[in-house]
Amino acid sequence: MELSFGQILQLIVWAVFVNNFILAQFLGICPFLGVSKKTESAVGMSLAVIFVMTVAAAVTWLLNQYVLVPLGLVFLKTILFILVIAALVQFVEMVIKKMSPALFQALGIFLPLITTNCAVLGAALLAIQKDFSFFTTLIYAFASSLGFGLVMVLFAGIRERMDTTIETPAGMRGLPVTLVAAGILSLAFLGFAGLVKM
């Protein structure tokens, strides 16, 4: 499915704001709640997800088009896609550990969890399901990962602000107030719902 320039812009707005992986599709909730305590960690996780999601979508699209479909092995796509994502995450983990040990420590267990981040697998599977071309798949995966990163960083800022300025009742501290804030952020993004139809 080839898209015009205007349709590509619509796809970007749709993937980032209207059909956001975290707030609209509820994919990638684990890192969303786990890594969004500090903005620095959220930015690092977002950059890692942007890289992994974009490259994984490209590699999986190529594998699907040129290996699985011609050989009639489409039923293996989920397993193969998970293996590709796991290999990419290992690569990203080695690079971050070498380039920024502090960020590697801050991300902790959540960096290997990108392997099982359903948003990364979801982007690869949805691009194939929607019959996107290779270029459109790259745009879609990159825009979706930007939306993921945007929400991660926004939510990290909200959580830091809540920790420093709001006196939370004892029964609402921790996860309850975090989920309420996530719901309010989701409602804010719901305002984009009528902006673009895909």
C-alpha positions as CSV (number, residue, x, y, z in Angstrom):
1,M,0.0,0.0,0.0
2,E,1.7,3.2,-1.2
3,L,0.8,6.5,0.4
4,S,1.1,10.0,-0.9
5,F,2.9,12.7,1.0
6,G,-0.3,14.0,2.6
7,Q,-1.2,10.5,3.7
8,I,2.2,10.0,5.2
9,L,1.8,13.2,7.2
10,Q,-1.6,11.9,8.3
11,L,-0.1,8.6,9.2
12,I,2.5,10.3,11.4
13,V,-0.1,12.4,13.3
14,W,-2.3,9.3,13.6
15,A,0.5,7.1,15.0
16,V,1.9,9.7,17.4
17,F,-1.3,11.3,18.8
18,V,-4.5,9.6,17.7
19,N,-3.6,5.9,17.9
20,N,-0.7,6.2,20.4
21,F,0.6,2.8,21.4
22,I,0.5,3.4,25.1
23,L,-2.6,5.6,25.6
24,A,-4.9,4.3,22.8
25,Q,-3.7,0.7,22.1
26,F,-2.4,-0.1,25.6
27,L,0.8,-1.6,24.3
28,G,4.1,-1.1,26.2
29,I,2.4,-0.4,29.6
30,C,5.1,-2.2,31.6
31,P,8.0,0.2,30.6
32,F,5.5,3.1,30.7
33,L,4.7,2.5,34.4
34,G,8.2,1.2,35.4
35,V,10.6,3.6,33.7
36,S,8.7,6.8,33.9
37,K,9.8,7.7,37.5
38,K,12.6,9.9,36.2
39,T,12.8,11.9,33.0
40,E,16.4,10.8,32.4
41,S,15.4,7.1,32.4
42,A,12.3,7.8,30.3
43,V,14.4,9.6,27.7
44,G,16.9,6.8,27.5
45,M,14.2,4.1,27.3
46,S,12.4,6.2,24.6
47,L,15.6,6.5,22.5
48,A,16.2,2.7,22.8
49,V,12.6,1.9,21.8
50,I,12.7,4.3,18.9
51,F,15.8,2.6,17.5
52,V,14.7,-1.0,18.2
53,M,11.1,-0.4,17.0
54,T,12.2,1.2,13.7
55,V,14.9,-1.3,12.9
56,A,12.8,-4.3,14.0
57,A,9.9,-3.2,11.8
58,A,12.2,-2.8,8.8
59,V,13.9,-6.2,9.3
60,T,10.7,-8.1,10.0
61,W,9.0,-6.6,6.9
62,L,11.9,-7.7,4.8
63,L,11.9,-11.2,6.3
64,N,8.1,-11.5,5.9
65,Q,8.2,-10.3,2.2
66,Y,11.2,-12.2,1.0
67,V,11.4,-15.3,3.2
68,L,8.2,-16.2,5.0
69,V,5.7,-15.4,2.2
70,P,7.6,-17.0,-0.7
71,L,8.3,-20.2,1.4
72,G,4.8,-20.4,2.8
73,L,6.0,-20.0,6.4
74,V,3.9,-17.0,7.4
75,F,2.7,-19.0,10.5
76,L,6.2,-18.6,11.9
77,K,6.2,-14.8,11.8
78,T,5.5,-14.1,15.5
79,I,8.3,-16.4,16.6
80,L,10.8,-15.1,14.1
81,F,9.9,-11.5,14.9
82,I,10.5,-12.0,18.6
83,L,13.9,-13.5,17.8
84,V,14.8,-10.5,15.6
85,I,13.7,-8.1,18.3
86,A,15.7,-10.0,21.0
87,A,18.8,-9.8,18.8
88,L,18.3,-6.0,18.3
89,V,17.8,-5.5,22.0
90,Q,21.0,-7.3,22.8
91,F,22.9,-5.0,20.4
92,V,21.3,-1.9,21.9
93,E,22.2,-3.1,25.4
94,M,25.8,-3.6,24.5
95,V,26.0,-0.2,22.9
96,I,24.4,1.6,25.8
97,K,26.6,-0.3,28.3
98,K,29.7,0.9,26.5
99,M,28.6,4.4,25.7
100,S,26.7,5.4,28.8
101,P,27.1,3.2,31.9
102,A,25.0,5.6,34.0
103,L,22.1,5.3,31.6
104,F,22.6,1.5,31.5
105,Q,22.4,1.4,35.3
106,A,19.3,3.8,35.3
107,L,17.4,1.6,32.8
108,G,18.3,-1.5,34.9
109,I,16.1,-4.5,34.2
110,F,13.8,-2.5,31.8
111,L,16.3,-2.5,28.9
112,P,16.2,-6.3,28.4
113,L,12.4,-6.1,28.8
114,I,12.3,-4.2,25.5
115,T,12.6,-7.8,24.1
116,T,9.1,-8.5,25.4
117,N,7.8,-5.0,24.9
118,C,4.5,-5.7,23.1
119,A,4.7,-2.2,21.4
120,V,7.8,-3.3,19.4
121,L,6.2,-6.5,18.3
122,G,2.9,-4.7,17.7
123,A,4.5,-2.2,15.3
124,A,6.0,-5.0,13.2
125,L,2.8,-7.1,13.1
126,L,0.5,-4.1,12.5
127,A,2.6,-2.8,9.6
128,I,2.3,-6.2,7.9
129,Q,-1.4,-6.6,8.8
130,K,-2.1,-3.2,7.2
131,D,-0.1,-4.2,4.1
132,F,2.2,-1.2,4.3
133,S,5.1,-0.8,1.8
134,F,8.6,-0.9,3.2
135,F,8.9,2.9,3.3
136,T,5.5,3.3,4.9
137,T,6.4,0.6,7.4
138,L,9.5,2.6,8.4
139,I,7.5,5.8,8.7
140,Y,4.8,4.0,10.7
141,A,7.3,2.4,13.1
142,F,9.3,5.5,13.6
143,A,6.2,7.7,14.2
144,S,4.7,5.1,16.6
145,S,8.0,4.9,18.5
146,L,8.1,8.8,18.7
147,G,4.6,8.7,20.1
148,F,5.7,6.1,22.6
149,G,8.7,8.3,23.6
150,L,6.6,11.4,23.8
151,V,4.2,9.8,26.2
152,M,7.0,8.3,28.3
153,V,8.8,11.7,28.7
154,L,5.5,13.6,29.4
155,F,4.5,11.1,32.0
156,A,7.9,11.1,33.6
157,G,7.7,14.9,33.9
158,I,4.2,14.6,35.4
159,R,5.4,12.0,37.9
160,E,8.4,14.0,39.0
161,R,6.2,17.1,39.4
162,M,3.7,15.1,41.5
163,D,6.4,13.8,43.7
164,T,7.8,17.3,44.5
165,T,4.7,19.5,44.6
166,I,1.6,17.5,45.4
167,E,0.7,16.2,48.8
168,T,-0.9,12.8,47.9
169,P,-3.2,11.1,50.5
170,A,-1.7,8.0,52.0
171,G,-4.2,5.6,50.3
172,M,-3.4,7.1,46.8
173,R,0.4,7.1,47.0
174,G,2.4,5.0,44.5
175,L,0.5,3.1,41.9
176,P,-3.0,4.5,42.5
177,V,-2.1,8.1,41.8
178,T,0.1,7.0,38.9
179,L,-2.8,5.2,37.2
180,V,-5.1,8.3,37.8
181,A,-2.5,10.5,36.2
182,A,-2.1,8.1,33.3
183,G,-5.9,8.1,32.8
184,I,-5.9,11.9,32.7
185,L,-3.1,11.9,30.2
186,S,-5.0,9.4,28.1
187,L,-8.0,11.7,28.1
188,A,-5.9,14.6,27.0
189,F,-4.7,12.5,24.0
190,L,-8.3,11.5,23.3
191,G,-8.8,15.1,22.2
192,F,-6.8,14.2,19.0
193,A,-9.3,11.4,18.1
194,G,-11.1,13.3,15.4
195,L,-8.1,14.9,13.9
196,V,-7.1,12.2,11.5
197,K,-8.8,9.0,10.2
198,M,-6.8,6.1,9.0
